[in-house]
Amino acid sequence: MLAKVKKMQSPLTEAKVRSLKAGEEVLISGVVYTARDMAHKRLCEAIEAGLELPFELAGAIIYFVGPTPAPPGRIIGAAGSTTSSRMDPFSPALIANGLKAMIGKGYRGEAVREALKKYCAVHLATLGGAGALLSKHIVASEVIAYEDLGTEAVRMLKVVDFPVVVAYDCYGNSVYKHEGAVK
């Protein structure tokens, strides 16, 4: 029997996050923000300086992606996730300030996993190398900050049924067996 796929609308609430369990498949619709390494660094510097962020972190989802340029007739180019651990130095601060979910690929470090539990957030995984397929779930894209970063600028994406798997839930469980996930 196939597991039921959950549908979630962003922004995420604590109740929605608490309903997610490691290994569950989820289809996300609504607004998702993009940010990679340099954008994460700038967001954290803004938090430390007490400056206003380019988007509301409370309930937000950040997708670790630097999409390729849009081909003619398309909203966006390939939009495949980048390696999540590259954002590990910055993620705990963003989670502590209200970020509820991140989308990427691969493992997360101990500090991130602890922040997910402490502040009730999740890390979601999507297929690496499937950027062209994933871009079909993006129906709008607008650069909202750090335009000088080019493809790594912060974008506001509108997504419909964007496919992810809960890689780390807010209870300390993980789809990655070697990390000693709690069951």
C-alpha positions in Angstrom: 0.0 0.0 0.0 1.3 3.4 -0.9 1.8 6.0 1.8 -0.5 9.0 1.7 1.2 12.1 0.4 0.5 15.2 2.6 -0.3 18.5 1.1 0.9 21.7 2.9 0.3 25.3 2.2 3.0 27.9 3.2 3.6 29.7 5.5 3.9 26.8 7.9 2.5 26.9 11.5 3.9 25.0 14.4 1.0 22.6 14.2 1.7 21.8 10.6 5.4 21.2 11.4 4.5 19.0 14.3 2.3 16.9 12.0 5.3 16.0 9.8 7.3 12.9 10.4 10.6 11.8 8.9 10.1 9.9 5.7 6.7 11.4 4.8 6.2 12.7 1.3 4.8 16.2 1.1 3.6 18.5 -1.7 4.1 22.1 -0.9 2.1 25.0 -2.4 2.4 28.7 -1.7 5.4 30.9 -1.3 9.0 29.5 -0.9 12.1 31.7 -0.7 15.4 30.9 -2.3 18.8 31.4 -0.6 22.2 29.9 -0.8 25.5 30.5 1.0 26.0 34.2 0.4 22.4 35.1 0.9 22.3 33.1 4.2 25.4 35.0 5.3 23.7 38.3 4.6 20.5 37.3 6.3 22.4 36.4 9.4 24.4 39.6 9.3 21.1 41.6 9.1 19.7 39.7 12.1 22.8 40.4 14.1 22.7 44.1 13.2 18.9 44.3 14.0 18.0 45.2 10.5 14.8 44.3 8.7 15.0 41.2 6.6 13.8 41.1 2.9 11.0 38.6 3.9 9.2 37.5 7.1 11.0 34.5 8.6 8.1 33.4 10.8 6.6 30.3 9.1 8.8 30.6 6.0 10.4 27.9 3.9 13.8 28.5 2.3 14.9 26.4 -0.7 18.6 26.0 -1.2 18.7 26.8 -4.9 20.4 29.0 -7.4 18.1 28.5 -10.5 19.5 28.7 -14.0 18.2 31.5 -16.3 14.7 30.9 -17.6 14.5 29.6 -21.2 12.0 31.3 -23.5 8.4 30.8 -22.4 9.3 29.6 -18.9 9.1 31.2 -15.5 12.5 29.9 -14.3 15.2 27.6 -15.5 16.4 24.4 -13.8 15.8 24.7 -10.1 17.6 21.8 -8.4 18.6 21.9 -4.7 22.2 22.4 -3.6 24.0 20.6 -0.7 22.3 21.5 2.5 25.4 21.3 4.8 26.8 24.4 3.2 24.1 26.4 5.0 24.8 24.7 8.4 26.8 27.7 9.8 23.7 30.0 9.2 20.6 27.8 9.6 20.4 27.7 13.5 20.1 31.5 13.6 17.4 31.6 10.9 15.5 28.7 12.7 15.7 30.6 16.0 14.2 33.6 14.3 11.1 31.7 13.0 12.2 29.8 9.9 10.0 26.6 9.8 11.5 24.6 6.9 14.4 24.3 4.6 14.6 22.4 1.4 17.9 20.9 0.1 19.8 17.7 -0.3 22.0 15.7 2.0 22.8 15.7 5.7 22.5 18.4 8.3 25.0 19.0 11.1 24.3 18.5 14.8 23.7 22.2 15.6 21.0 22.3 12.8 19.4 19.1 14.0 19.3 20.5 17.6 17.8 23.8 16.4 15.1 21.9 14.5 14.0 20.2 17.7 14.4 23.3 20.0 12.4 25.6 17.7 10.0 23.2 16.0 11.2 23.2 12.4 11.9 20.6 9.7 14.4 20.0 7.0 12.9 18.7 3.7 14.8 16.9 1.0 14.1 16.9 -2.7 15.8 15.1 -5.6 19.2 16.2 -6.5 19.8 16.4 -10.3 16.1 16.9 -11.1 16.2 20.7 -11.5 14.3 20.7 -14.8 11.5 18.5 -13.3 11.3 20.6 -10.1 11.1 23.9 -12.0 7.7 22.7 -13.5 6.2 23.1 -10.0 7.3 26.8 -9.8 4.6 29.1 -11.2 6.1 32.5 -10.4 9.6 33.8 -9.5 10.7 37.3 -8.4 14.0 38.5 -7.1 13.4 40.3 -3.8 16.9 40.8 -2.3 20.6 40.8 -3.0 20.3 41.1 -6.8 24.1 41.5 -7.0 24.4 37.7 -6.2 23.0 36.8 -9.6 21.4 33.4 -9.7 22.0 33.2 -5.9 19.9 36.3 -5.2 16.9 35.8 -2.8 13.8 35.0 -4.8 10.2 34.6 -3.8 8.8 31.6 -5.6 5.2 30.6 -5.9 5.0 26.8 -6.1 2.3 24.3 -6.6 2.6 20.7 -5.4 6.4 21.0 -5.0 7.5 17.4 -4.1 9.7 16.9 -0.9 10.4 14.3 1.7 10.7 15.1 5.4 14.4 14.3 5.9 14.6 15.6 9.6 11.5 16.2 11.7 11.1 18.3 14.8 11.3 15.3 17.0 14.9 14.3 16.1 14.0 11.6 13.6 15.8 11.4 10.3 15.6 9.4 7.1 19.4 9.0 7.4 20.0 5.8 9.3 23.6 6.3 10.2 22.9 9.4 12.3 21.2 7.4 15.1 17.8 8.7 14.5 15.2 8.4 17.3 12.2 6.2 16.5 
